[in-house]
Amino acid sequence: MTFFEELQWRGLVKDVAGEDIADKLNNEKITFYWGTDPTADSLHLGHYSSLVTAKRLALYGHHPILLCGGATGLIGDPRPTAEREIISKEQLNKNLMGIKSQVEKIFHGQAEVVNNYDWFQGYEFTDVLRDVGKYINVNYMLDKDIIKRRLETGITFAEFAYTLIQGYDFLWLYQNKNCIMQVEGSDQWGNITTGLDLIKKKLGKDAYAFTMPLVLDKYGNKFGKSEGNALWLDANKTSSYELYQYLVNVDDEMVIDYLKIFTFLSVEEILELEKKNKENPHLREAHKKLAEEIITDLHGKDAYLEALRISESLFRGDIQNFTEKEIKDAFQGIDPFHISEDMNLVDLLVHGNVCSSKREAREFIQNGSITVNGEKIQNLEHLITKSGLLSQKYVVIRRGKKKYFIGIYE
């Protein structure tokens, strides 16, 4: 299996530009780029498939350029439904620095990070029209899918012209960095072809590109979305434990595809995990390996082991030795209730909305359905005091097998 054939086997190739692209990737060492706009101060798991593909090419010997759009981010790529909100230059620069730091960490400093604002600052509007707009037909722009979808609801000239800027990015990188290939998600194909056409018309040269299919779950939702919220690559925004829980619970029928896309495991290793997943799906070996590979790549081995320990401790109900950070990671997303004094457990369960009434609270306690800080409590007179709290601050209540509540003593 050649390198390009492996990319296809992994499901990483959708649209292709350049008849001899396979030969280029298999037998030459080329410079390619992938780009994103700094609309937030962190990339999210949806971006990660592109980053992994870029890293895969880099490990094979190709030179990656990661373009962070300081210029394009000022405008915003057209969305299918409505215009993007304009962000300030100050926020954009902060976002850019955050993303740059993430990319450098993931690539261990081996990727070249560029900012297209560096070549657009001072570039006069009339020069853009002469150097770029003169070569791109309006009918050609109107025929692009994202533009056609927005014409009925309306599209601003800034968004309409976005593709010209991204097309010029490819031209500039081709001329100044010998970058002959662009690699993006399939939603960027229209912008990619603008760059290809510009290089052909201005320089008489052929460039290359391929897109990756957008990664979706079995319901057609974007990978890495949880109830409409992105799972961020920044560990301070989405903890390793949160990532672990998401990944070990992905759909059974999708996990092998995700292993192909998001990990550097060999073909043989993935086929073996596929076999195990079919024979013993309840062991979730493929899911656990997916979590291990992604979290280790993003946050490091220690972060993965910590996430694993938190998960296994919660499963056993053994949380007495959790640090404050582990408590925050494990129960992030749960709105805490507040305690200002020692309380009887029955009163506490009602106060914290764990139970709807004292009668229900007593029933849960007597049935052995309540654990406090990892200990099952069946004593109706049990008193919650500050001396018995985790990290001298938290009381963690589990009702039944999986429903958690957290109180903070103030």
Secondary structure per residue as TSV (DSSP state, phi and psi in degrees):
chain	resnum	aa	ss	phi	psi
A	1	M	-	360.0	123.0
A	2	T	-	-76.0	171.1
A	3	F	H	-60.9	-44.7
A	4	F	H	-67.1	-37.9
A	5	E	H	-62.8	-35.5
A	6	E	H	-68.1	-38.9
A	7	L	H	-57.9	-42.1
A	8	Q	H	-66.6	-42.0
A	9	W	H	-60.8	-35.1
A	10	R	T	-78.4	-4.6
A	11	G	T	77.1	32.1
A	12	L	-	-103.2	1.7
A	13	V	-	-123.6	122.4
A	14	K	-	-116.5	-78.5
A	15	D	-	-92.3	144.2
A	16	V	E	-134.4	137.7
A	17	A	E	-123.4	122.7
A	18	G	-	113.2	111.0
A	19	E	T	-62.0	-33.4
A	20	D	T	-102.4	28.6
A	21	I	H	-61.9	-37.3
A	22	A	H	-62.1	-43.0
A	23	D	H	-64.6	-39.2
A	24	K	H	-60.1	-47.1
A	25	L	H	-73.7	-33.1
A	26	N	H	-77.3	-36.4
A	27	N	H	-121.6	-8.4
A	28	E	-	-120.2	167.7
A	29	K	-	-112.8	108.4
A	30	I	-	-117.7	166.2
A	31	T	E	-102.0	132.2
A	32	F	E	-134.0	166.7
A	33	Y	E	-140.0	154.9
A	34	W	E	-132.2	141.6
A	35	G	E	-131.3	156.8
A	36	T	E	-150.1	152.2
A	37	D	-	-92.5	140.5
A	38	P	-	-81.5	67.9
A	39	T	S	-80.2	-11.7
A	40	A	S	-144.8	167.0
A	41	D	S	-84.4	6.7
A	42	S	S	-148.4	146.7
A	43	L	-	-76.6	162.8
A	44	H	B	-121.5	178.5
A	45	L	H	-62.9	-25.7
A	46	G	H	-64.2	-31.4
A	47	H	H	-74.6	-20.0
A	48	Y	H	-65.0	-30.2
A	49	S	H	-62.0	-38.6
A	50	S	H	-67.6	-42.0
A	51	L	H	-62.4	-42.5
A	52	V	H	-65.3	-40.6
A	53	T	H	-64.0	-42.5
A	54	A	H	-61.9	-41.0
A	55	K	H	-67.2	-35.3
A	56	R	H	-62.8	-43.8
A	57	L	H	-64.1	-39.5
A	58	A	H	-63.8	-41.6
A	59	L	H	-64.7	-25.8
A	60	Y	T	-80.6	-11.1
A	61	G	T	118.5	-2.2
A	62	H	-	-83.5	154.7
A	63	H	E	-97.0	118.6
A	64	P	E	-92.1	136.7
A	65	I	E	-115.8	125.0
A	66	L	E	-105.3	111.5
A	67	L	E	-92.5	122.4
A	68	C	E	-106.4	119.1
A	69	G	-	-81.6	80.3
A	70	G	T	-66.0	-26.3
A	71	A	T	-89.1	-52.9
A	72	T	G	-63.1	-30.5
A	73	G	G	-66.0	-21.9
A	74	L	G	-70.7	-20.0
A	75	I	T	-107.2	-54.4
A	76	G	-	99.9	127.9
A	77	D	-	-62.7	134.7
A	78	P	-	-57.2	132.4
A	79	R	-	-94.4	159.5
A	80	P	S	-64.1	-25.3
A	81	T	S	-111.5	-41.7
A	82	A	S	-153.3	163.3
A	83	E	-	-69.8	142.4
A	84	R	-	-71.1	150.5
A	85	E	-	-74.7	134.3
A	86	I	-	-73.1	131.7
A	87	I	-	-106.3	154.2
A	88	S	-	-70.0	158.4
A	89	K	H	-64.1	-35.0
A	90	E	H	-64.2	-45.9
A	91	Q	H	-66.8	-38.9
A	92	L	H	-61.6	-42.7
A	93	N	H	-66.9	-36.7
A	94	K	H	-63.4	-44.1
A	95	N	H	-61.4	-41.6
A	96	L	H	-60.7	-42.2
A	97	M	H	-66.1	-38.1
A	98	G	H	-63.5	-45.1
A	99	I	H	-67.0	-41.9
A	100	K	H	-58.2	-41.6
A	101	S	H	-64.3	-40.9
A	102	Q	H	-64.2	-45.7
A	103	V	H	-62.4	-43.6
A	104	E	H	-63.7	-35.0
A	105	K	H	-69.5	-45.1
A	106	I	H	-65.1	-37.5
A	107	F	T	-95.4	5.9
A	108	H	T	52.5	38.1
A	109	G	T	76.4	7.1
A	110	Q	-	-91.4	-6.4
A	111	A	S	-101.2	142.1
A	112	E	E	-87.0	122.8
A	113	V	E	-104.9	125.8
A	114	V	E	-125.1	161.7
A	115	N	E	-126.7	118.7
A	116	N	T	-68.1	-10.9
A	117	Y	H	-66.1	-25.5
A	118	D	H	-62.5	-32.9
A	119	W	H	-102.8	-4.6
A	120	F	H	-98.5	-21.8
A	121	Q	T	-65.3	130.9
A	122	G	T	82.4	-4.1
A	123	Y	-	-81.0	111.3
A	124	E	-	-69.9	149.2
A	125	F	H	-58.3	-41.5
A	126	T	H	-65.1	-33.1
A	127	D	H	-68.5	-38.5
A	128	V	H	-60.9	-43.5
A	129	L	H	-63.8	-40.0
A	130	R	H	-72.2	-44.4
A	131	D	H	-83.0	-24.4
A	132	V	T	-121.7	-57.4
A	133	G	G	-59.0	-29.8
A	134	K	G	-66.5	-20.6
A	135	Y	G	-101.6	-6.1
A	136	I	S	-117.8	119.1
A	137	N	-	-75.1	139.3
A	138	V	H	-62.1	-39.8
A	139	N	H	-60.8	-35.1
A	140	Y	H	-63.9	-41.3
A	141	M	H	-68.5	-40.1
A	142	L	H	-64.8	-24.1
A	143	D	T	-81.8	-8.9
A	144	K	S	-69.9	139.0
A	145	D	H	-56.4	-47.7
A	146	I	H	-65.6	-33.6
A	147	I	H	-69.9	-44.3
A	148	K	H	-59.7	-38.5
A	149	R	H	-69.1	-23.9
A	150	R	H	-94.8	-10.5
A	151	L	H	-64.0	-35.4
A	152	E	T	-67.9	-39.9
A	153	T	T	-89.0	-17.5
A	154	G	-	108.0	141.6
A	155	I	-	-142.7	137.2
A	156	T	-	-76.9	160.7
A	157	F	H	-63.7	-34.2
A	158	A	H	-59.9	-48.2
A	159	E	H	-67.6	-38.8
A	160	F	H	-59.0	-38.5
A	161	A	T	-86.6	-2.6
A	162	Y	H	-53.5	-42.0
A	163	T	H	-61.6	-27.3
A	164	L	H	-67.5	-39.4
A	165	I	H	-67.1	-45.8
A	166	Q	H	-67.0	-35.0
A	167	G	H	-62.6	-39.9
A	168	Y	H	-67.6	-33.4
A	169	D	H	-53.9	-47.8
A	170	F	H	-62.2	-44.0
A	171	L	H	-59.9	-46.0
A	172	W	H	-63.6	-44.5
A	173	L	H	-66.8	-34.5
A	174	Y	H	-63.3	-44.6
A	175	Q	H	-76.3	-35.9
A	176	N	H	-103.8	-19.7
A	177	K	H	-123.8	6.0
A	178	N	-	52.9	37.9
A	179	C	E	-89.6	112.1
A	180	I	E	-106.2	-0.6
A	181	M	E	-141.4	141.8
A	182	Q	E	-116.3	137.8
A	183	V	E	-127.7	119.0
A	184	E	E	-144.7	174.0
A	185	G	E	-69.3	156.8
A	186	S	G	-64.0	-19.7
A	187	D	G	-70.9	-9.1
A	188	Q	G	-101.2	8.0
A	189	W	H	-59.1	-40.1
A	190	G	H	-61.3	-39.6
A	191	N	H	-71.8	-35.7
A	192	I	H	-61.8	-45.9
A	193	T	H	-65.7	-27.5
A	194	T	H	-62.8	-43.2
A	195	G	H	-64.4	-42.4
A	196	L	H	-60.4	-44.5
A	197	D	H	-66.0	-39.4
A	198	L	H	-64.5	-42.7
A	199	I	H	-63.4	-41.5
A	200	K	H	-66.3	-45.3
A	201	K	H	-74.5	-36.5
A	202	K	H	-86.2	-37.7
A	203	L	H	-110.2	-12.9
A	204	G	-	68.3	24.9
A	205	K	-	-113.6	156.8
A	206	D	-	-101.3	134.6
A	207	A	-	-116.6	176.3
A	208	Y	E	-128.4	159.1
A	209	A	E	-165.0	152.6
A	210	F	E	-146.8	150.4
A	211	T	E	-112.2	156.3
A	212	M	E	-105.1	139.9
A	213	P	-	-60.0	144.9
A	214	L	-	-63.9	137.5
A	215	V	-	-86.7	121.7
A	216	L	B	-124.9	160.8
A	217	D	-	-88.0	-177.8
A	218	K	T	-68.6	-13.2
A	219	Y	T	-95.0	0.3
A	220	G	S	87.3	7.8
A	221	N	-	-84.8	151.6
A	222	K	B	-64.3	138.1
A	223	F	T	-62.8	137.3
A	224	G	T	91.0	8.0
A	225	K	E	-103.7	134.6
A	226	S	E	-129.4	105.4
A	227	E	T	54.4	40.8
A	228	G	T	84.1	-1.7
A	229	N	E	-109.9	135.0
A	230	A	E	-70.9	148.6
A	231	L	-	-94.4	110.0
A	232	W	B	-80.9	151.5
A	233	L	S	-76.2	-22.6
A	234	D	S	-71.6	120.0
A	235	A	T	-64.2	-21.6
A	236	N	T	-78.3	-16.8
A	237	K	T	-101.4	-36.0
A	238	T	S	-135.0	114.2
A	239	S	-	-69.8	160.6
A	240	S	H	-60.1	-34.3
A	241	Y	H	-65.4	-42.2
A	242	E	H	-61.1	-43.4
A	243	L	H	-61.0	-42.8
A	244	Y	H	-58.9	-48.0
A	245	Q	H	-62.6	-39.1
A	246	Y	H	-64.6	-45.3
A	247	L	H	-73.3	-37.5
A	248	V	H	-75.1	-8.0
A	249	N	T	-114.3	14.9
A	250	V	S	-66.2	161.2
A	251	D	-	-58.3	135.3
A	252	D	T	-56.0	-39.6
A	253	E	T	-76.6	-8.2
A	254	M	T	-106.7	-13.8
A	255	V	H	-63.4	-36.6
A	256	I	H	-68.2	-40.4
A	257	D	H	-59.8	-40.8
A	258	Y	H	-67.1	-37.0
A	259	L	H	-61.9	-38.2
A	260	K	H	-66.0	-41.3
A	261	I	H	-79.1	-44.4
A	262	F	H	-102.6	-2.4
A	263	T	-	-124.9	165.3
A	264	F	-	-103.3	17.5
A	265	L	-	-62.8	148.5
A	266	S	-	-71.9	166.2
A	267	V	H	-56.8	-43.3
A	268	E	H	-64.2	-41.5
A	269	E	H	-64.4	-40.1
A	270	I	H	-68.9	-41.3
A	271	L	H	-62.8	-36.1
A	272	E	H	-66.9	-41.6
A	273	L	H	-66.5	-34.6
A	274	E	H	-63.1	-41.6
A	275	K	H	-62.3	-45.7
A	276	K	H	-64.5	-37.2
A	277	N	H	-65.2	-34.1
A	278	K	H	-75.6	-38.3
A	279	E	H	-79.1	-38.5
A	280	N	-	-136.3	67.3
A	281	P	G	-61.1	-26.7
A	282	H	G	-67.6	-20.9
A	283	L	G	-77.1	-20.7
A	284	R	-	53.3	39.5
A	285	E	H	-64.0	-39.3
A	286	A	H	-65.0	-41.5
A	287	H	H	-63.4	-44.4
A	288	K	H	-65.5	-36.3
A	289	K	H	-69.3	-36.7
A	290	L	H	-59.5	-46.8
A	291	A	H	-62.9	-44.4
A	292	E	H	-60.1	-46.4
A	293	E	H	-66.9	-45.4
A	294	I	H	-69.3	-48.0
A	295	I	H	-65.8	-39.8
A	296	T	H	-62.7	-41.5
A	297	D	H	-66.4	-38.6
A	298	L	H	-82.1	-46.4
A	299	H	H	-117.7	-11.9
A	300	G	-	104.7	161.4
A	301	K	H	-63.2	-41.1
A	302	D	H	-62.1	-38.9
A	303	A	H	-65.6	-38.4
A	304	Y	H	-64.2	-45.1
A	305	L	H	-63.5	-35.8
A	306	E	H	-66.0	-43.1
A	307	A	H	-62.3	-40.6
A	308	L	H	-64.3	-42.5
A	309	R	H	-64.3	-42.3
A	310	I	H	-60.9	-45.4
A	311	S	H	-62.8	-46.2
A	312	E	H	-68.2	-36.2
A	313	S	H	-65.6	-41.3
A	314	L	H	-64.5	-39.0
A	315	F	H	-62.2	-38.4
A	316	R	H	-83.7	-13.0
A	317	G	T	78.0	17.6
A	318	D	-	-100.0	87.5
A	319	I	-	-119.9	6.2
A	320	Q	T	-60.5	-28.4
A	321	N	T	-101.2	13.6
A	322	F	-	-63.7	137.3
A	323	T	-	-77.3	168.4
A	324	E	H	-60.9	-39.7
A	325	K	H	-62.8	-42.1
A	326	E	H	-66.4	-35.7
A	327	I	H	-62.9	-45.9
A	328	K	H	-63.7	-41.5
A	329	D	H	-65.9	-45.3
A	330	A	H	-66.2	-33.4
A	331	F	T	-117.1	20.2
A	332	Q	T	-62.1	135.8
A	333	G	T	99.8	-14.5
A	334	I	S	-94.6	120.9
A	335	D	-	-70.0	120.6
A	336	P	-	-78.7	155.1
A	337	F	E	-104.3	163.0
A	338	H	E	-115.9	144.2
A	339	I	E	-124.9	135.6
A	340	S	-	-116.9	-3.5
A	341	E	S	-157.4	165.2
A	342	D	-	-60.3	142.1
A	343	M	E	-140.2	145.3
A	344	N	E	-65.1	143.3
A	345	L	H	-58.2	-41.0
A	346	V	H	-59.0	-46.2
A	347	D	H	-65.3	-37.5
A	348	L	H	-64.9	-41.0
A	349	L	H	-62.4	-36.3
A	350	V	H	-74.2	-43.7
A	351	H	H	-58.9	-39.3
A	352	G	T	-90.0	9.1
A	353	N	T	58.1	27.2
A	354	V	S	-74.2	-36.4
A	355	C	S	-130.1	154.0
A	356	S	S	-84.4	-17.2
A	357	S	S	-156.9	165.2
A	358	K	H	-63.8	-36.1
A	359	R	H	-61.3	-46.3
A	360	E	H	-64.8	-38.9
A	361	A	H	-60.5	-45.2
A	362	R	H	-63.4	-38.3
A	363	E	H	-64.4	-45.8
A	364	F	H	-61.6	-43.5
A	365	I	H	-63.5	-49.3
A	366	Q	H	-65.8	-28.8
A	367	N	T	-82.0	-0.7
A	368	G	T	75.3	26.3
A	369	S	-	-96.9	1.9
A	370	I	E	-117.2	126.7
A	371	T	E	-118.4	142.4
A	372	V	E	-121.5	117.9
A	373	N	T	51.7	41.3
A	374	G	T	87.0	-2.8
A	375	E	E	-112.8	127.5
A	376	K	E	-69.7	129.3
A	377	I	-	-117.4	125.3
A	378	Q	-	-122.7	7.9
A	379	N	-	-91.7	117.0
A	380	L	T	-67.1	-17.7
A	381	E	T	-97.8	7.0
A	382	H	-	-58.9	135.3
A	383	L	E	-109.9	130.2
A	384	I	E	-92.3	115.7
A	385	T	-	-121.0	162.9
A	386	K	G	-62.6	-31.4
A	387	S	G	-67.1	-19.9
A	388	G	G	-100.1	12.3
A	389	L	S	-84.7	155.8
A	390	L	B	-76.5	133.6
A	391	S	T	52.5	28.5
A	392	Q	T	57.2	26.0
A	393	K	T	-148.3	-33.9
A	394	Y	E	-112.6	143.3
A	395	V	E	-121.0	122.4
A	396	V	E	-108.4	120.9
A	397	I	E	-113.3	130.9
A	398	R	E	-113.8	127.9
A	399	R	E	-108.5	119.4
A	400	G	T	74.2	-143.8
A	401	K	T	-93.8	-28.5
A	402	K	T	-134.6	-10.5
A	403	K	E	-86.9	115.2
A	404	Y	E	-109.8	149.0
A	405	F	E	-136.8	149.5
A	406	I	E	-134.8	132.0
A	407	G	E	-113.9	148.2
A	408	I	E	-118.2	123.6
A	409	Y	E	-83.7	125.0
A	410	E	-	-123.2	360.0
